[in-house]
Amino acid sequence: MTPFVPATYVREVESAVREGGWTIRYLSPTPAGARPWLEHPASDRATATPPPRLYLSAGIHGDEVAGPLAVLAMLREPAFFSQVDATIFPILNPEGLARGTRGNFTGIDLNRDYRGPVTSETRGHLAVLPTLGRYDVTIMLHEDYEGTAAYLYELNDGPITDLGPRIIAAMRRHVPIDERPIIEEVEARGGILQRADLIRKHGPIEARPDWPEAIYLSINHTRVSYTTETPMLQPLEHRVAAQVSAVRAVIDALTKTKNVP
């Protein structure tokens, strides 16, 4: 696989959004490169109802490249986010991506650092998040390094109760879905690990000492949070396509719900 070069990736992101009306800002930098984050208001407003708000992040684990590449593919489609107010953090861990390692340059897993953060990367992210308000859905794009099939984590207390199955159906067009009844030691149904199953296995998620990004967001910014997991043992282009399809399924569901009188 071609090495992931964060500086090159950031230039491609900047190029993709330059003419699209995006606002681009930057988190605290790292030696491996900048960490842009993006905002874009919905341009297609079918009704007077405020558009859905979507949060998307990728690249928090440096050995999971399909997420950042999927974000870039979406940004290169001018109309992809036209129906939502979008906030995107495409590359949270440039150091890990440069090295191909899960953690940052000191080996710390940033996705366990959102409660009592010790890394500059997470502290920089947390300096911005409280300014952003609430979202209809937050999505974190991840990969399972030894996986042969896709699955997702669902924290859904929102009105679209079948959103998880819709995402799984979209991903299934590109990669197999993990149908095992137990995934990562947690009960699963059709590739979905739900909040109740996580609580039965691990106790209240808010009580964890090592919050991932999804828990922080579910407590402070949203009622609906998804973490997609594409299987790294499948071809990269299929994993990227699965991640793009997952986000598209969420946007389709959000906009149809918002436009119902």
DRENMAR-151518 format. One record per residue (C-alpha): x, y, z; residue number from 1; residue in three letters. Coordinates in Angstrom, 3 decimals. Last residue first. Layout:
// DRENMAR-151518
          x          y          z     i    aa
          X          Y          Z   NUM   ALA
...
END
This chain:
// DRENMAR-151518
          x          y          z     i    aa
    -44.242     18.235      6.957   261   PRO
    -41.539     15.652      6.133   260   VAL
    -38.471     17.512      4.872   259   ASN
    -36.364     16.940      7.976   258   LYS
    -36.933     13.176      7.860   257   THR
    -35.997     12.906      4.185   256   LYS
    -32.923     15.041      4.795   255   THR
    -31.694     12.987      7.709   254   LEU
    -32.190      9.607      6.035   253   ALA
    -30.405     10.662      2.848   252   ASP
    -27.559     12.215      4.850   251   ILE
    -27.135      9.028      6.884   250   VAL
    -27.148      6.821      3.787   249   ALA
    -24.549      9.071      2.142   248   ARG
    -22.318      8.705      5.192   247   VAL
    -22.457      4.910      4.978   246   ALA
    -21.974      4.952      1.207   245   SER
    -18.756      6.953      1.548   244   VAL
    -17.497      4.526      4.176   243   GLN
    -18.322      1.513      1.986   242   ALA
    -16.612      3.100     -1.026   241   ALA
    -13.452      3.639      1.003   240   VAL
    -13.527      0.041      2.182   239   ARG
    -14.012     -1.235     -1.359   238   HIS
    -11.099      0.853     -2.635   237   GLU
     -8.910     -0.474      0.151   236   LEU
     -9.439     -4.128     -0.718   235   PRO
    -10.812     -6.220      2.216   234   GLN
     -8.558     -7.349      5.070   233   LEU
     -8.938     -3.891      6.615   232   MET
    -12.605     -4.521      7.405   231   PRO
    -14.622     -1.298      7.741   230   THR
    -15.729     -0.177     11.183   229   GLU
    -18.293      2.627     11.356   228   THR
    -18.771      4.574     14.576   227   THR
    -22.221      6.086     14.802   226   TYR
    -23.648      8.742     17.133   225   SER
    -27.216      9.928     17.627   224   VAL
    -28.362     11.999     20.604   223   ARG
    -25.728     14.629     19.939   222   THR
    -23.262     17.203     21.258   221   HIS
    -22.182     16.796     24.881   220   ASN
    -22.789     13.252     26.089   219   ILE
    -22.911     11.541     22.698   218   SER
    -19.922     13.579     21.528   217   LEU
    -17.726     12.561     24.452   216   TYR
    -18.816      8.952     24.031   215   ILE
    -18.027      8.946     20.309   214   ALA
    -14.585     10.537     20.769   213   GLU
    -13.471      7.660     22.950   212   PRO
    -13.700      8.034     26.725   211   TRP
    -11.076      6.336     28.863   210   ASP
    -12.348      6.263     32.450   209   PRO
    -15.638      4.650     31.416   208   ARG
    -18.564      5.801     33.537   207   ALA
    -20.319      7.460     30.589   206   GLU
    -20.596      4.065     28.887   205   ILE
    -22.645      2.670     31.727   204   PRO
    -21.573     -0.944     32.256   203   GLY
    -19.150     -2.859     30.011   202   HIS
    -21.038     -5.850     28.642   201   LYS
    -24.658     -4.977     29.367   200   ARG
    -23.909     -1.325     28.634   199   ILE
    -22.443     -2.138     25.212   198   LEU
    -25.492     -4.240     24.353   197   ASP
    -27.857     -1.443     25.391   196   ALA
    -25.908      1.115     23.330   195   ARG
    -26.102     -0.993     20.166   194   GLN
    -23.497     -3.079     18.370   193   LEU
    -24.738     -3.437     14.783   192   ILE
    -23.466     -6.045     12.282   191   GLY
    -26.817     -7.733     11.862   190   GLY
    -27.384     -7.898     15.584   189   ARG
    -24.460     -7.736     17.980   188   ALA
    -23.715     -8.890     21.513   187   GLU
    -20.369     -7.547     22.737   186   VAL
    -17.047     -9.402     23.072   185   GLU
    -15.561     -7.443     20.143   184   GLU
    -18.383     -8.839     17.992   183   ILE
    -20.745    -11.536     19.305   182   ILE
    -23.770    -12.682     17.277   181   PRO
    -21.590    -12.824     14.136   180   ARG
    -23.126    -11.247     11.039   179   GLU
    -20.128     -9.112     10.083   178   ASP
    -21.130     -7.413      6.848   177   ILE
    -19.243     -8.083      3.609   176   PRO
    -17.926     -5.064      1.699   175   VAL
    -19.162     -2.791     -1.093   174   HIS
    -22.965     -3.036     -1.370   173   ARG
    -23.067     -4.138      2.266   172   ARG
    -22.020     -0.625      3.329   171   MET
    -25.363      0.812      2.238   170   ALA
    -27.350     -1.948      3.944   169   ALA
    -25.341     -1.437      7.139   168   ILE
    -26.092      2.282      7.088   167   ILE
    -29.811      1.657      6.619   166   ARG
    -29.754     -0.947      9.393   165   PRO
    -28.278      1.642     11.777   164   GLY
    -30.758      4.346     10.772   163   LEU
    -33.796      2.231     11.650   162   ASP
    -34.779      4.221     14.739   161   THR
    -34.773      7.588     13.030   160   ILE
    -36.151      9.696     15.933   159   PRO
    -32.995      9.878     18.034   158   GLY
    -31.590      7.950     20.992   157   ASP
    -28.999      6.195     18.860   156   ASN
    -25.570      5.205     20.133   155   LEU
    -24.681      2.686     17.418   154   GLU
    -21.319      0.975     16.939   153   TYR
    -20.761     -0.385     13.451   152   LEU
    -19.873     -3.513     11.502   151   TYR
    -17.884     -4.477      8.418   150   ALA
    -16.424     -7.849      7.427   149   ALA
    -12.943     -9.404      7.158   148   THR
    -11.571     -7.606     10.179   147   GLY
     -8.007     -7.752     11.438   146   GLU
     -7.314     -4.001     11.432   145   TYR
    -10.931     -3.062     12.104   144   ASP
    -11.444      0.354     10.513   143   GLU
    -12.878      3.667     11.651   142   HIS
    -15.020      6.557     10.372   141   LEU
    -16.661      8.556     13.183   140   MET
    -20.176      9.816     12.503   139   ILE
    -22.163     12.397     14.483   138   THR
    -25.875     12.833     13.864   137   VAL
    -28.448     15.579     14.488   136   ASP
    -25.698     17.812     15.849   135   TYR
    -25.569     20.218     18.796   134   ARG
    -23.283     23.182     19.419   133   GLY
    -19.902     23.887     17.837   132   LEU
    -18.061     26.013     20.384   131   THR
    -17.593     23.156     22.865   130   PRO
    -15.768     21.165     20.151   129   LEU
    -12.944     23.621     19.495   128   VAL
    -10.754     23.343     22.606   127   ALA
    -11.573     19.641     22.719   126   LEU
     -9.801     19.101     19.414   125   HIS
     -6.675     20.869     20.629   124   GLY
     -6.745     18.924     23.894   123   ARG
     -7.043     15.730     21.871   122   THR
     -3.971     16.478     19.760   121   GLU
     -1.973     17.882     22.683   120   SER
     -2.329     14.556     24.451   119   THR
     -3.248     14.095     28.121   118   VAL
     -7.019     14.350     27.978   117   PRO
     -9.015     13.876     31.204   116   GLY
    -11.911     12.282     29.375   115   ARG
    -11.510     12.373     25.606   114   TYR
     -8.259     10.370     25.527   113   ASP
     -9.256      6.832     24.528   112   ARG
     -9.567      7.626     20.828   111   ASN
     -6.214      9.398     20.925   110   LEU
     -4.488      6.067     21.535   109   ASP
     -1.134      7.069     22.987   108   ILE
      1.964      5.694     21.238   107   GLY
      4.161      8.752     21.792   106   THR
      3.953      9.764     18.113   105   PHE
      0.183      9.270     18.133   104   ASN
     -1.587      5.946     18.394   103   GLY
     -2.752      3.364     15.861   102   ARG
      0.468      3.310     13.859   101   THR
      1.050      3.782     10.130   100   GLY
      3.892      6.181     10.855    99   ARG
      2.603      9.184      8.898    98   ALA
     -0.963      8.250      9.837    97   LEU
     -0.039      8.137     13.510    96   GLY
      1.565     11.565     13.386    95   GLU
     -1.307     13.028     11.342    94   PRO
     -3.870     12.064     14.012    93   ASN
     -7.124     14.027     13.695    92   LEU
     -7.292     14.022      9.898    91   ILE
    -10.707     14.684      8.315    90   PRO
    -12.447     16.766     11.022    89   PHE
    -15.690     17.689      9.267    88   ILE
    -18.612     19.939     10.201    87   THR
    -21.546     19.837      7.800    86   ALA
    -24.794     21.796      7.665    85   ASP
    -26.738     19.383      5.514    84   VAL
    -28.372     19.253      2.088    83   GLN
    -25.339     20.219     -0.008    82   SER
    -22.991     17.715      1.644    81   PHE
    -22.342     15.562     -1.443    80   PHE
    -23.077     18.295     -3.970    79   ALA
    -19.500     19.174     -4.926    78   PRO
    -18.251     15.562     -4.950    77   GLU
    -14.514     15.985     -4.256    76   ARG
    -15.313     16.472     -0.578    75   LEU
    -16.838     12.989     -0.500    74   MET
    -13.694     11.381     -1.952    73   ALA
    -11.546     13.270      0.558    72   LEU
    -13.701     12.018      3.422    71   VAL
    -13.371      8.465      2.080    70   ALA
     -9.588      8.803      1.994    69   LEU
     -9.581      9.964      5.613    68   PRO
    -11.726      6.983      6.639    67   GLY
     -9.953      4.348      4.540    66   ALA
     -6.589      5.079      6.181    65   VAL
     -6.860      3.226      9.483    64   GLU
     -3.341      2.657     10.850    63   ASP
     -3.105      6.215     12.148    62   GLY
     -6.150      6.016     14.372    61   HIS
     -7.918      9.392     14.691    60   ILE
     -8.031      9.630     10.904    59   GLY
    -11.689     10.408     10.474    58   ALA
    -14.429     12.745     11.671    57   SER
    -17.933     13.719     10.574    56   LEU
    -20.498     15.962     12.267    55   TYR
    -23.860     16.503     10.565    54   LEU
    -26.462     19.217     11.213    53   ARG
    -29.820     18.776      9.526    52   PRO
    -31.208     21.787      7.668    51   PRO
    -33.452     24.291      9.462    50   PRO
    -37.058     23.873      8.289    49   THR
    -38.059     26.505      5.737    48   ALA
    -38.200     23.769      3.124    47   THR
    -36.116     22.364      0.256    46   ALA
    -32.936     24.103      1.377    45   ARG
    -30.054     23.017     -0.845    44   ASP
    -26.930     25.018      0.060    43   SER
    -26.426     23.536      3.516    42   ALA
    -23.770     25.401      5.436    41   PRO
    -20.153     24.216      5.238    40   HIS
    -17.582     23.767      7.977    39   GLU
    -14.133     22.244      7.783    38   LEU
    -11.308     21.165     10.028    37   TRP
     -7.677     21.173      9.049    36   PRO
     -4.997     19.343     11.020    35   ARG
     -1.590     20.482      9.785    34   ALA
      1.469     18.287      9.428    33   GLY
      3.724     15.557     10.706    32   ALA
      5.207     17.797     13.420    31   PRO
      1.697     18.359     14.822    30   THR
     -0.574     21.365     14.484    29   PRO
     -3.236     22.652     16.892    28   SER
     -6.516     22.542     15.000    27   LEU
     -6.918     24.386     11.724    26   TYR
     -9.722     26.264     10.000    25   ARG
    -11.406     25.878      6.635    24   ILE
    -14.725     27.495      5.781    23   THR
    -16.251     25.759      2.783    22   TRP
    -17.872     27.586     -0.092    21   GLY
    -16.922     24.975     -2.660    20   GLY
    -14.055     26.572     -4.549    19   GLU
    -11.237     25.763     -2.123    18   ARG
    -12.824     22.609     -0.714    17   VAL
    -11.057     19.986     -2.846    16   ALA
     -7.774     21.911     -2.951    15   SER
     -7.592     22.153      0.832    14   GLU
     -8.339     18.444      1.132    13   VAL
     -5.637     17.626     -1.425    12   GLU
     -3.129     19.823      0.393    11   ARG
     -4.016     18.067      3.646    10   VAL
     -3.417     14.658      2.060     9   TYR
     -0.010     15.699      0.759     8   THR
      1.021     16.933      4.210     7   ALA
     -0.311     13.754      5.823     6   PRO
      1.677     11.357      3.591     5   VAL
      0.048      7.915      3.706     4   PHE
      2.436      5.305      2.339     3   PRO
      1.233      3.520     -0.813     2   THR
      0.000      0.000      0.000     1   MET
END
